[in-house]
Amino acid sequence: MGAIFNAYDRLEPIQEQDRSALRSSGCNTTRGGGEGGGSMWRQFSSCVWRGASCQWQICVKKTGVYCVLGVQSDVLCQQQQAVSLSFTATQCKSFKKSKQKLYDLILTMPKKVDLKGLQEQRLARKKKIRKYPPSTVYLQVLGSGAPGAPKALYVFTEHAKYLFNCGEGTQRLAHEHKVKLSTMEHILITHKSWENVGGLPGMLLTLQDTGVPFITLHGPPGIASLYYDTRHFLRFKDISIHYNHYEGNSGPSTDPLIIQAVPLWAKMEETISGDPSEKLESFQETNDEGEDLYAHEKSLPKKRSSPVEESFNNPTVKRQRQGESISCKNLSVAYICRPPPKAGALRLELCVKAGVPPGPQLGELKKGNDITLADGRIVKAADVTDPDDPGPVFIVVEAPSEAYLDSLLESPAFTQHQCSGGLDEDLAEVVVHFTPPEVVANPRYQEWMARFSPSTSHVILNDANSCMGSEAVHRIQYKLNLLNDNLFPLLGDNGIPKKEACSEGNTEESNNSDCKKTSTNNSKDTLQAPEKFANFQISGVGPTVQAATLLNYHIRPKKRFDRSNVLQLCPDTYIQECYEGEKFESAFLNVKEKLQSHYSDQAVNAGSLDYPYVTFLGTGSCIPNKTRNTSGILLELSHDKALLMDCGEGTYGQLVRLLGCTECEALLRRLVAVYVSHLHADHHIGLIRLLLARRRAFNATGISDAPKLLLLAPSRIMAYLTSYHENFEPILEDFIIIWNQNLLYNDFTLGKEDYRKLCSQLDMKDIRMTYVVHCPNSFGVAWTHANGWKIVYSGDTMPCKGLVDIGQDCDILIHEATMEDELEEDARIKTHCTTSQAIQVGKDMNAQHMLLTHFSQRYAKVPLMDDLPAQVGIAFDNMKVCFRDLPTLHLLYDVLVAMFSENYDEMLEKTAKKRLARQRLETAMSNITTNSITSEETTVKEINV
């Protein structure tokens, strides 16, 4: 036994709550001679439930029940050594009761990935391949910077990946287009604005899940505070975050890119008013109010704090960094990058022609050494190799406003890469501009661009672009629109061109992959591109292109622009994919007839039924995927008022994609309130982008003093918002906060006058909230309108009596249904609901209609359900519902299953396998009780988990 446990000394020791659980089932958690044997439990809970091939051996003796687990190494997700874990369950007074506790314990074991194994693989691979300079380097536009889309430039080398800026929604686009993130090492920010950093928290979580051991943030001081300030609602347990100061030295020569940071300072006419120390003091007091939503997990072993976290834990260093962050608000950082020099490739055909025999002499030529042949002839390495590649230079720059132009024009760092500089090999190959269009149009900025060689290319990433970057969202919307164009209107985003003639075949998956070779065709685009994507020319400036998602620029080997992967829409293909399902056509015709019958019975003038409109902007949980974004529900109260319930990452982008830019701005001017149910990131991380966009929407109409937004949220959100205000850009003047806990139905503390004013602003007769069963300070809400209708929103919760109390006799219940019924135990552990539990809550509160949302991302298309009651509907992104649509929603389920039959069948198969595994375990545990315990040892039972 000692040898077995020694294999896990590197893992965390067993925790007291785990030890207590084991003891309650009669299990011995210690090894001979002292504590520590429980590390077996941690290792078991980390690995077993990830599809590994495992085998229980259950042996019954007079002295007790002995259970041994064997894990096969060749099928583990990580290259884990074969293990044999064992623990002893001593005989209990009630053997049946002990068996049940043991069974319950096995079912509730946490499911985790062995991230440490992933990280070790990454580091070993990195050490091996860094011996040589990268042979492939290209730039890829991930987010074009179009309104509602992120600004993000992805730089690929086979050694490591780099990301320049990480706007909100970057992670979702990376997932859709299969951008490899597993070797991401550096994220470089040009300027402290939400457009550049809004996607950073979600990206860091994704990098952590893929096993990235550490990430380095580059940019102006203060960007690391975003990581620190989200620690209360985001868990960064397995990734180390480093911050590289812009004045720091370039990375070591082994890095695949040599990067020089160039500071650009704005010329400020007015300095920040007030005493900075007072601002810092108020910030520090507010920041300490943050509440850790994962405090219940604090008993788990902690990894060593990252350098960023350690610096914030030191009060002196923390104060210094906050002061520097505030003073650097007017700083932008440009980056001059180049890969290390690379020797020219050996050309074998020239070697054969020169008479060089196979053997070690070829190696000498490859190293750059001249050789002498047997006949005395000298073969020079330069004659049989390609020219050496000194490393092409590319520059990433952002001048956020005209105030930065003096610093940009006067900086000497760019001189050697411009025409007036030195060697030709130092001339910039391409310049990527994150600069906004009004600054690009400035003659002084164009003068700076003209200083570069006419051969230097320029790529523009800003909101003058129109490509939002997602084809998958359009694909599913075209399919759903086929069923009902009122519920599923076509999207207002027209930034992706349509093919005139769609090619045959399923194009469900993006053709972009780091593992695929991209086309080297440098001819003009064959697609029908919008005018904004067409090349345009600035006098005296080299080729200039407005970017679109998946536009590539190859700098090694030098192939320049590659537009072969730029997105195109093919509606005919999307519709044809629906009819590939065997049962779709008959189901479609059946539901179409029923829908026509329903709507024909409606009154011609149904204006009184139009409001409220419920529009789902995000119906997925935790992280966004191609078809379901994170939580966001728009409730249009009337023609001039709207409120938003939850605001996950990308909510503003969803509004732009659905409505188009003009209509979106009009809606933002009608938006009077945002309700945040709880502080998990997938429910509020998009709020800052929404606040900034709403301010711009009012400014566009000449209103500089926009009316403040009502923010109904848990009070702890202020620590995060205040930190952003202090370190990045001002937002606190854009909203008035009303604490959710002041509106509790059983502990109402909001002042009467304030409550009357709140209801008046929202045209509400009554607003009631309740605590729900999820993380600390999670709320459900019931809105009762002055016109009499009542809508209830659960937020994230398990079945909750308080929600039933405030929702009695409501017209619409919007309830989370994260998991299928087969995963009820998982739902309980994660404090969520299954579909049947959510439906039962609706029945308990006598809700007339129910809309299910917040589905686990395993149900990207249709959730698994045995039966859908007549009053229940399934929510999709970009689905718009009013009262007259509610009776028809249940009719769509069968045709949706037929439309997405392939995906649905895969889910059924997975569920069947889980059910079979559970039945086998139940049978094995049941057999233990029937075996005789009179002999010294009985037959060994073996089962597969």
Secondary structure, 3 states (H helix, E strand, C coil): CHHHHHCCCCCCCCCHHHHHHHHHCCEECCECCECCCCHHHHHHHHHCCCCCCEEEEEEEECCEEEEEEEECHHHCCCCCCCEEEEEEEECCCCHHHHHHHHHHHHHCCCCCCCHHHHHHHHHHHHHHHCCCCCCCEEEEEEEECCCCCCEEEEEEECCCEEEECCCCCHHHHHHHCCCCCCCEEEEECCECCHHHHCCHHHHHHHHHHCCCCEEEEEECCCCHHHHHHCCCCCCCCCCEEEEEECCCCCCCCCCCCEEEEEEEECCCCCCCCCCHHHHHHHHHHHHCCCCCCCHHHCCCCCCCCCHHHHHHHCHHHHHHHHHHHHHCCCEEEEEEEECCCECCCECHHHHHHCCCCCCHHHHHHHCCCCEECCCCCEECHHHHECCCECCCEEEEECCCCHHHHHHHHHCHHHHHHCCCCCCHHHCEEEEEECCCHHHHCCHHHHHHHHCCCCCCEEEECCCCCCCCCCCHHHHHHHHHHHHCCCCCCCCCCCCCCECCCCCCCCCCCCCCCCCCCCCCCCCCCCCCCCHHHCCECCCCCCCEEECCCCCEEEEECEEEEECCCCCCECHHHHHHHHCCCCCHHHHHHHHHHHHHHHHHCCCCCCHHHCCCEEEEEECECCCCCCCCCCCEEEEEEECCEEEEEEECCCHHHHHHHHHCHHHHHHHHHHEEEEECCCCCHHHCCCHHHHHHHHHHHHHCCCCCCCCCEEEEECCCHHHHHHHHHHHCCCCHHHEEEEEHHHEECCEECCCHHHHHHHHHHHCEEEEEEEECCCCCCCEEEEEEECCCCEEEECCCCCCCHHHHHHCCCCCEEEEECCECHHHHHHHHHCCCCEHHHHHHHHHHCCCCEEEEECECCCCCCCCCCCCCCCCEEECCCCEEECHHHHHHHHHHHHHHHHHCHHHHHHHHHHHHHHHHHHHHHHHHHHHHHHCCCCCCECCCEEEEC
